[in-house]
Amino acid sequence: MFLEIVALLLTVLLVWDYLTMRRQNNMMAAAGVKGPPQFPLLGSAPICMMGESAETMLDLETRLIEKYGKNIQLTMFHEYGFITADARMIESILSSQQTITKNNLYNLLQCWLGTGLLLSTGKKWFRRRKIITPTFHFKILEQFVEVFDQQSAIMAENLYDRADGKTVINMFPVACLAALDIIAETSMGVKINAQGEPNFPYVQSVKIVSNMMAERFMNPLQRFDSTMRIFFPLLFRKLNQHIKAMHDFTDKVISERRDTLQKSLNEQSSTGTEENDVGSKRRMALLDVLLQSSVDGQPLSNNDIREEVDTFMFEGHDTTTSAISYTLYLLARHPELQTRAFREIVDVIGADKSKPITMRDLGELKYLECVIKESLRLYPPVPMIGRQLTEDVTLDGKRFPALTNIIMLTYHAQRDPEYFPDPEKFNPERFSSESSSNIDVFAYAPFSAGPRNCIGQKFAMLEMKSTVSKMLRHFELLPLGEPVQPIMNLILRSKTGINLGLKPRVY
């Protein structure tokens, strides 16, 4: 009797799987999209997950593209999926207002980030985007340049004891602490001194949760809270403890900043100035913009504000860490290009290593910007972008069913020889004023594109130019250590570290 019940249940499951997936499969077949063989209930998982890991994911994607083309059907455990490295398909997806909902994998971040700008959709996303956009006004960014300069100076100073021309330095953890200091001060208006006190509880919690989230993305048993509670109960408890610690810290900062802002507004109304007690102009932070914002006449709640602050802390440290580290790595291994970038910096800023950089200086570092853009092409911090369709949609002439999970492989699209001749070569000249007009904005999308493009890309570019230029002013970058082995993660990392050596710069 027991076997008959099991057989009946299995039959029902198989019939349900066939009927629910039939429409999607038929639509994909009509669109001419192919992919690995699919198995009942499991989809392509037995083929695409057996023996694969974060370390082999980029190679797996390359193999799939070589075998099935740039548009690939890929269903995993009854979740209907589609991956693409086709610039024209990416253009159709990123340009459409019908495809702004994030892939359901992003839901893993909701316990930390809530439904802020990264994860929200519809009216909430539109309202939050409208509120936050003024944060990146030129005048506010100009104030942030001082923070970029100060924190990158601390990073450089901390590296002198290892700058002997022989010691191998993994730049990722070094740049990560500097990026945390920068994003905390510019988003929350507080100094967390991550570079001086890397064991500060909030700093540790950010690093631990970021790493745990990356593991959850790659491990199917950690993908859902229910399965993580069963199979990884200690890890799940640890994750929630550190998320609570971050939320408590952010809540405290918001409350204190709200009180300070109110006092400041009261003082301004009585004195008519924007000066603080020591006579220096008060620097605006993202948090201040949020505290003064409202929706339908109502101020944002502390929970609303925390969602956006936490989102900025998450998005604003790991991504720039990856970009800065890979840019320094590439310059270390291309000394002639490093020399050219350094000469430009001296021409613009001068030979005084301690001279603060300005917004105008950063704007004049044209070649360094080309270097950073080419680094972002080869090693985009966000190597893939996810969307989920909420309705049937036609994209680039192909009809896709609702609930399709889409992954855009920006890492591979940016190495497509159709758009980038000699794609593996590090060639900053691609982005020179003479050549940049030939760059396809959807083949090259390290900051995404369309209505959900990265709202902080100007901020990020200024931070990267400031930090990389500071390193080049202080050090000669040397090609020491193992070559990078990029691995798919929340952001692009390297299995071997992002290594180089340093030697104090002699002018």
C-alpha positions in Angstrom: 0.0 0.0 0.0 2.8 2.4 0.9 4.6 1.9 -2.4 1.3 2.5 -4.3 0.9 5.9 -2.4 4.5 6.9 -3.1 4.0 6.0 -6.8 0.8 8.0 -7.0 2.4 11.0 -5.4 5.3 10.8 -7.7 3.0 10.5 -10.7 1.0 13.6 -9.6 4.3 15.6 -9.1 5.5 14.6 -12.6 2.2 15.5 -14.2 2.1 18.8 -12.4 5.7 19.6 -13.4 5.0 18.7 -17.1 1.8 20.8 -17.2 3.2 23.9 -15.5 6.4 23.9 -17.5 4.8 23.0 -20.9 3.8 26.5 -21.8 7.2 28.0 -20.9 9.0 25.2 -22.9 6.7 25.7 -25.9 7.3 29.5 -25.9 11.1 29.0 -25.7 11.0 26.5 -28.5 9.0 29.0 -30.6 11.6 31.6 -29.9 14.4 29.3 -31.0 16.1 29.4 -27.6 18.0 26.2 -26.6 19.7 25.0 -23.5 20.9 21.9 -21.6 18.6 18.9 -21.4 15.9 19.2 -18.7 14.8 16.5 -16.2 11.4 16.3 -14.5 11.3 18.4 -11.4 15.1 19.0 -11.4 15.3 20.9 -14.7 18.9 21.4 -15.8 20.3 21.2 -12.3 21.9 17.7 -12.6 24.0 18.9 -15.5 24.7 22.5 -14.4 25.4 21.9 -10.7 27.2 18.5 -10.6 30.8 19.4 -9.7 30.3 23.1 -10.1 30.9 25.8 -7.5 31.4 29.6 -7.3 35.0 29.0 -8.5 33.8 27.3 -11.8 30.7 29.3 -12.5 32.2 31.7 -14.9 33.8 28.8 -16.8 30.4 27.0 -16.8 28.8 30.0 -18.4 31.5 30.2 -21.0 30.9 26.5 -21.9 27.1 27.0 -22.1 27.6 30.0 -24.4 30.0 28.1 -26.7 27.5 25.2 -26.9 24.1 26.9 -27.1 24.8 30.5 -28.1 24.4 33.8 -26.2 20.7 33.2 -25.3 20.2 30.0 -23.2 17.2 28.3 -21.6 18.2 27.2 -18.1 15.6 25.8 -15.7 16.7 24.9 -12.1 14.4 23.0 -9.7 11.2 24.0 -11.4 12.2 27.6 -11.5 12.1 28.7 -15.2 15.2 30.5 -16.2 16.9 32.3 -19.1 20.4 33.5 -19.3 21.9 35.8 -21.9 25.2 37.4 -22.9 23.7 39.0 -26.0 24.0 42.8 -26.0 20.8 43.3 -28.0 18.8 41.1 -25.6 20.4 42.9 -22.7 19.4 46.2 -24.2 15.8 45.0 -24.6 15.6 43.8 -21.0 17.3 46.8 -19.3 15.4 49.4 -21.4 11.9 48.0 -20.7 9.7 49.3 -17.9 8.1 45.8 -17.9 11.3 44.2 -16.7 12.3 46.2 -13.6 11.5 43.5 -11.0 14.6 41.9 -9.5 15.2 38.1 -9.9 14.0 36.2 -6.9 17.5 35.4 -5.8 17.8 39.0 -4.6 15.1 38.1 -2.0 17.9 36.6 0.1 19.1 40.1 0.9 15.7 41.2 2.2 16.3 40.2 5.8 19.2 42.7 5.8 18.2 45.4 3.3 14.4 45.3 3.5 12.7 46.5 0.4 14.8 49.6 -0.3 16.0 50.9 -3.6 17.8 47.7 -4.7 14.9 45.3 -4.0 11.7 47.4 -4.3 9.6 47.6 -7.4 6.6 49.6 -8.7 5.6 52.8 -7.0 7.9 52.3 -4.0 10.9 52.0 -6.2 9.9 55.0 -8.2 9.4 57.1 -5.1 12.6 56.1 -3.4 14.6 56.7 -6.6 13.1 60.2 -6.8 13.9 60.9 -3.2 17.5 59.6 -3.4 18.5 61.2 -6.7 19.3 64.6 -5.2 21.9 63.0 -3.0 24.1 62.7 -6.1 23.9 66.4 -7.1 27.2 67.9 -8.1 27.4 70.1 -5.0 26.9 67.2 -2.6 29.4 64.9 -4.5 31.9 67.7 -4.2 31.7 67.6 -0.4 32.3 63.8 -0.6 35.6 64.2 -2.4 37.1 65.4 0.8 36.1 62.1 2.5 37.5 60.1 -0.5 40.8 61.9 -0.2 41.1 61.6 3.6 40.2 57.9 3.8 42.4 56.9 0.8 45.3 58.8 2.5 44.8 56.6 5.5 44.8 53.5 3.3 48.1 54.6 1.7 49.7 55.4 5.0 48.8 52.0 6.5 50.5 50.3 3.6 54.0 51.8 4.0 55.2 49.2 6.4 54.6 46.5 3.7 55.9 48.6 0.8 59.3 47.0 0.5 59.0 45.8 -3.1 59.0 42.2 -2.0 55.9 41.6 0.1 52.8 40.3 -1.7 49.7 42.3 -0.7 46.1 41.2 -1.3 44.5 44.5 -2.0 40.9 43.3 -1.6 40.7 43.4 2.3 42.7 46.6 2.3 40.5 48.4 -0.1 37.4 47.0 1.6 38.2 48.7 4.9 38.8 52.0 3.2 35.5 51.6 1.2 33.6 50.9 4.4 35.0 54.1 6.0 34.0 56.1 3.0 30.5 54.8 2.6 29.7 55.0 6.3 30.8 58.7 6.5 29.0 59.7 3.2 25.8 57.7 3.8 25.4 58.0 7.6 27.6 60.9 8.4 29.6 58.9 11.0 33.2 57.8 11.2 33.5 54.1 12.0 37.3 54.0 11.6 37.3 50.6 9.9 40.9 51.0 8.8 42.1 51.8 12.3 39.8 49.4 14.1 38.9 46.6 11.8 37.4 44.6 14.7 34.8 47.3 15.4 31.6 45.3 15.8 29.7 47.0 13.0 32.6 46.5 10.6 32.8 42.9 11.5 29.1 42.4 11.0 29.1 44.0 7.6 32.0 41.7 6.4 30.5 38.6 8.0 27.0 39.1 6.6 28.3 40.0 3.1 30.3 36.8 3.0 27.4 34.7 4.3 25.0 36.2 1.8 27.5 35.3 -1.0 27.5 31.7 0.2 23.7 31.6 0.3 23.6 32.6 -3.3 25.7 29.6 -4.3 24.4 27.0 -1.9 20.9 25.6 -2.8 20.3 24.4 0.8 20.9 27.9 2.1 18.7 29.5 -0.5 15.6 29.5 1.7 15.3 30.4 5.4 13.3 27.1 6.0 16.1 24.9 4.7 18.8 27.0 6.2 17.2 26.6 9.7 17.1 22.8 9.2 20.5 22.2 7.6 22.6 25.1 8.9 20.9 26.2 12.2 24.1 27.7 13.8 24.9 29.6 10.6 21.3 30.9 10.4 21.4 32.1 14.0 24.8 33.8 13.4 23.5 35.5 10.3 20.5 36.9 12.2 22.6 38.0 15.1 24.9 40.1 12.9 22.0 41.5 10.9 20.4 42.6 14.2 23.7 44.2 15.3 23.8 46.2 12.1 20.2 47.2 12.3 20.7 48.3 15.9 23.7 50.4 15.0 21.9 52.0 12.0 18.8 52.7 14.1 21.0 54.5 16.7 22.7 56.6 14.1 19.4 57.6 12.5 17.9 58.6 15.8 20.9 60.6 16.8 21.2 62.2 13.3 17.5 63.1 13.4 18.0 65.0 16.7 21.2 66.7 15.5 19.5 67.7 12.2 16.5 69.2 14.1 18.9 71.2 16.4 20.8 72.4 13.3 17.7 73.5 11.6 16.6 75.4 14.7 20.0 77.1 14.9 19.9 78.0 11.2 16.5 79.6 11.6 17.8 81.7 14.5 21.2 82.6 13.0 20.5 82.4 9.3 23.8 80.4 8.6 24.8 76.8 7.9 27.8 76.9 10.1 28.3 74.5 13.0 29.9 75.2 16.4 33.5 75.3 15.1 32.7 77.5 12.1 33.0 74.9 9.4 30.3 74.1 6.9 28.3 71.1 7.7 28.7 68.2 5.2 25.5 66.6 3.9 25.1 62.9 4.0 22.6 60.5 2.4 20.9 60.1 5.7 20.2 63.9 5.9 18.5 63.8 2.6 16.3 60.9 3.7 15.5 62.6 7.0 14.2 65.7 5.2 12.2 63.7 2.6 8.5 62.8 2.6 6.1 60.6 0.7 2.5 61.9 0.2 3.3 64.6 2.8 4.5 62.1 5.4 8.2 61.9 6.5 9.9 58.6 6.0 9.9 56.3 9.1 13.1 55.2 10.7 12.6 51.7 9.2 12.2 53.3 5.7 15.4 55.2 6.2 17.3 52.2 7.5 16.4 50.3 4.4 18.1 52.8 2.2 21.1 53.4 4.5 21.7 49.6 4.8 21.3 49.3 1.0 24.0 52.0 0.5 26.3 50.3 3.0 25.9 47.0 1.1 26.1 48.3 -2.4 28.7 51.0 -1.8 31.5 49.0 -0.2 32.0 45.6 -1.9 31.5 46.9 -5.5 34.0 49.7 -5.2 36.4 47.4 -3.3 36.3 44.9 -6.2 36.8 47.7 -8.8 39.6 49.5 -7.0 41.5 46.2 -6.3 41.2 44.9 -9.9 42.3 48.3 -11.3 45.4 48.4 -9.1 46.1 44.8 -10.1 45.9 45.6 -13.8 48.1 48.7 -13.5 50.7 46.6 -11.6 50.9 44.2 -14.5 51.0 46.9 -17.2 53.9 49.1 -16.1 53.9 51.3 -19.2 50.2 52.1 -18.7 50.8 52.7 -15.0 53.6 55.2 -15.9 51.2 57.1 -18.2 48.5 57.3 -15.6 51.1 58.5 -13.0 52.4 61.2 -15.3 48.9 62.5 -15.8 48.3 62.6 -12.1 51.5 64.6 -11.5 50.6 67.0 -14.4 47.2 67.6 -12.8 47.9 67.5 -9.1 51.6 68.1 -8.8 54.4 66.3 -6.9 53.2 67.0 -3.4 51.8 63.6 -2.2 50.0 65.2 0.7 48.1 67.8 -1.4 44.3 67.2 -1.1 42.6 66.3 -4.4 39.7 68.4 -5.6 36.6 67.7 -7.7 38.2 69.7 -10.6 41.4 67.6 -10.4 39.4 64.4 -10.6 37.6 65.7 -13.6 40.9 66.3 -15.4 42.2 62.8 -14.9 40.9 61.6 -18.3 43.3 58.8 -18.9 42.9 57.4 -15.4 39.1 57.3 -16.1 39.8 55.3 -19.2 41.9 52.9 -17.1 39.1 52.4 -14.6 36.5 51.9 -17.3 38.6 49.3 -19.0 39.2 47.5 -15.7 35.4 47.5 -15.2 35.0 46.0 -18.6 37.3 43.1 -17.9 36.4 42.6 -14.3 32.9 44.1 -13.6 32.2 44.1 -9.8 28.6 42.9 -10.6 29.3 40.1 -13.1 25.6 39.4 -13.7 22.2 41.2 -13.3 19.0 39.5 -12.5 15.3 40.2 -13.4 12.0 38.3 -13.1 9.1 38.8 -15.5 5.8 39.6 -13.9 3.9 39.1 -17.2 4.4 37.7 -20.7 6.9 40.0 -22.5 8.4 40.3 -25.9 12.1 40.9 -25.7 14.3 41.4 -28.8 11.6 39.7 -30.9 11.3 36.7 -28.6 8.2 36.0 -26.4 8.9 35.1 -22.8 6.4 33.8 -20.3 5.6 35.4 -16.9 7.7 34.2 -13.9 10.8 33.7 -16.1 14.0 34.3 -14.1 16.5 36.2 -16.2 20.2 36.5 -15.7 22.2 38.9 -17.8 25.8 37.8 -18.0 27.5 41.2 -18.1 30.9 39.6 -17.5 30.7 37.7 -20.7 28.9 40.4 -22.7 31.8 42.8 -22.0 34.3 40.3 -23.4 32.3 39.7 -26.6 34.7 40.1 -29.6 31.8 41.4 -31.7 31.9 44.6 -29.6 35.4 44.6 -28.2 38.2 43.5 -30.6 40.9 41.5 -28.8 38.6 41.3 -25.8 41.1 39.8 -23.3 43.6 42.7 -23.7 43.7 45.5 -21.2 43.5 48.5 -23.4 42.3 51.7 -21.8 42.4 53.5 -25.2 39.0 51.9 -26.0 37.5 54.6 -23.8 39.5 57.6 -25.1 37.5 60.5 -26.4 38.3 59.4 -29.9 37.1 55.8 -29.5 34.4 55.9 -26.8 31.7 56.8 -29.3 32.1 53.2 -30.6 31.3 51.6 -27.2 27.9 50.0 -27.2 26.2 51.1 -23.9 24.5 47.7 -23.5 27.5 45.6 -24.4 29.3 47.6 -21.7 27.1 47.9 -18.6 29.1 47.7 -15.4 26.7 50.0 -13.7 23.7 48.4 -15.4 21.6 50.7 -17.8 18.1 51.8 -18.4 15.6 52.9 -15.7 17.3 50.7 -13.0 20.9 51.8 -13.7 23.2 52.4 -10.7 22.1 55.6 -9.1 25.5 56.0 -7.5 27.8 55.5 -10.5 29.1 59.1 -10.5 29.8 58.7 -6.8 31.6 55.4 -7.4 33.7 56.8 -10.3 34.9 59.7 -8.2 35.7 57.4 -5.3 37.7 55.0 -7.6 39.6 57.9 -9.3 40.4 59.4 -5.9 41.6 56.1 -4.3 43.6 54.8 -7.3 45.3 58.2 -7.9 46.2 58.3 -4.2 47.9 54.9 -4.5 49.8 55.9 -7.6 51.0 59.2 -6.0 52.4 57.2 -3.1 53.5 53.9 -4.6 54.9 52.1 -7.6 52.6 49.1 -8.2 54.5 45.8 -8.8 53.4 42.6 -10.4 53.9 40.3 -7.4 51.8 37.4 -6.2 49.5 34.9 -7.9 47.4 36.0 -10.9 43.8 36.5 -10.2 41.2 33.7 -10.7 37.9 35.5 -10.8 35.0 33.8 -9.1 31.3 34.5 -9.2 29.9 35.8 -6.0 27.7 38.6 -4.9 30.4 40.7 -6.4 33.5 39.6 -8.5 36.2 38.4 -6.2 39.3 36.2 -6.9 40.1 32.8 -5.5 43.8 33.7 -5.2 43.3 37.2 -3.9 44.0 40.4 -5.9 47.7 40.6 -5.4 50.5 43.1 -6.0 53.6 44.6 -4.4 54.4 48.2 -3.5 57.4 50.4 -3.6 57.4 53.9 -2.3 57.2 56.4 -5.2 60.3 58.5 -5.7 59.5 61.7 -7.7 
